[in-house]
Amino acid sequence: MSGRLVHVGSAVVDYVYRIDALPAAGSEKTATSYSRVAGGGFNMMVAASRTGMKVVFGGQLGIGADGDFLRAAFAAEGIETLTPPSPLMDSGNCVAMISSDAERTFVSWPGAESVLTPDMMVPVQVIPGDWVFTSGYTLSYPGSREALAAWIDALPEEVPVVFDPTPVIAEIPRPILERMLARTAWLS
């Protein structure tokens, strides 16, 4: 595949706890393991990069410990970040509880990736041959959905868009979802 993958979704820090089973409401569990890893769209970007595709990130990373952690993870994988750190807040995170039967339960906190304005997208320039990827998470956030949808609407028609609606598809307003699906070349 020629061109770059321009990811305009979100990346967050995952706090992963392995537990035997979810705790009952009001009770406590002790995890069997814990890890802090770059997550969200980061995993897809790394997979694409490791297959030889040039990948760049056009989403928002915040200021603070989680944003710094993500910037270091991007740098370690050679993935360029096109936008400056958002001065508004830190990057978001997700607590992932994985039970012994491999069931995953998440609690997310949206951070800088949930606030996007047209001005923030100015540094994200698409060139011929690029592919654009976005996710339902960024389109579900009230503070980012319209700016991202408008940016995608303005892409040249020959730029393919890959869209992963994610488990939060029901939180994407129908008009935004319809715009995205009309523009989508590949639905993940």
N, C-alpha and C positions, 0 to 999 in steps of 0.2 A: 504494500500500500504506500503510495507516495503522499507527500504532504505531512502535516502535523495533526495530532489530535489536540484540539483546543478545548480543554475541560472548563466549563463555566458553571459547574455545579458547586458542591461544597465538600470540604474536608474538615474533619473534626478529630478530636482525640478520643479514643476509646479506652475506657477503664473497664477491663474485662475481669470478672469474678467467676470462677468455677465453683459451683455448689452442688451438693447432692440433690437437692430439690428446692423449689422456691419456698421462702418462709411464709408461714401463715400471717395474715394481717396482724400487725401489732407485736410480732415476735422477731427474733433475731436468728441469723445463721452465721456460721463461720465458714469462710471460703476455703477451699482446698488449694487454690492458687489465685494469683492476681498478676495482671500485667497492664502496662500503659503503652498503647500503640497508636500510631497514626491510622486513622480509619476513614469511614465515609468513602468519598470518591478517590481517596488516595490509593486504595488497593487496586482499583481499576486502572488508574494511571500507571502504577508500577507494572502491572501485567502487560499493558500495551507497550511501555518503554522497554521491558525486558524481551519483547518479541522483535525489537528493532525499530519501532515507530518513535519518531520524535514527538514528545509530549510536553505541552506547556499548560500552566494553570492560570486561568483568567478569573477565578473566583476571589473571594475575600478571606484573608487571614487577619486575625486580630493582633492586638498588642497585649502582651502578658505571657504567662508561663505556657499556656496551651498554644498560642500563636508561635512562640519561639520554638516549642517542641516540633510543631508542624513544619516550620521553615527549615529546621535542621534535617528533618526526615526528607523533605523535598530535595534539599541540597545533596544529601547522601545518595539519592537516586538519580541525580543529574536532571531533575525536572525544574525548569525555570518558572518562576512566578512573575506574571506580567503586571500585576497591580501592586501598588505600595500597601503596607499594612494599614488596615482601617484604624483610624484614631479613636473610633467610637467605643470599642470594647475588645475583650479577648475573643479568641476563637471558641466555638462551642465544643461541647463534649457529650459523650454518650456512655452511660453505665450499662454494660452488657452483662447480664447474669445468664450463665450457661449451665444448665442442670445436667446431671449424669446421663439422662436420656437424650442429650444434645438439643433440647428445647432452648431457644434463645428468647430472652425477655429484655426489653430495652427501656431505659429512661433517658431521654435526651434533653439537653439544654442548648437552645439555639444561641449562638454568639454572633460574631462579626459576619459570618456567612448568611445570616438572616436579614441583613440590612444592605441594600444595594440601590444605588442611584444611577441615573444615566451617566453622570460625571465619573463615577467609579469605573464604568465600562470603557471609557475613552482609551486607556492604554491597551485594550484588547483588540488588536487589529488582526483580521483574518486575511490570509493570502491565498491565491489560487492553489488548489490541491488540498487545502485543509479540510478536516472533518471537525464538527463541533459536537460536543457531548454536554448534555445537562441532565439533571435529575429532578424528580418530583419534590424532593426536599426543598430545594431553593424556590421552586414554584409554589410551594405550600405556604411559605412565610409571607405574611401580609406586607412586611417591609422590603421584600425583594422581588416578589412575583411580577409586578407590572414592569419594572425596569428591565428585568431579564427577558420577559416575553417580547417587549418592544425591541430590544437589541436583537433577538433572534428573528423577529419579523423583518428587520432591516437587512439581514444577511443577503448577499447575492444568491439568487435561486440555485446556482450551480454548486453551492456549498452544502454538502449533505449534513443533516442534523440527526444525531443519535439521541434517543430519549429513553430514559429509564424512569417510569412513573413511580417506582418504589412503593412500599406498603402504605404510604400516606396519600395515595391517589385520591381518596375521598375528600381530602382536605384542600385539594386544588380546585378553585372555583371553576365551574363548568365552562365559562367563556375562555378562560386561560387555557384549560385543558384542550378545548376544541382548537384553539389557535396552534397549540403545540402539536397536536396530532396531525393537523393539516400540513404542518411544515416538516414533519418527521419522515426521514428516509428509512431509518432503522429503529424499530421499537424493541427495547431490551426487556 
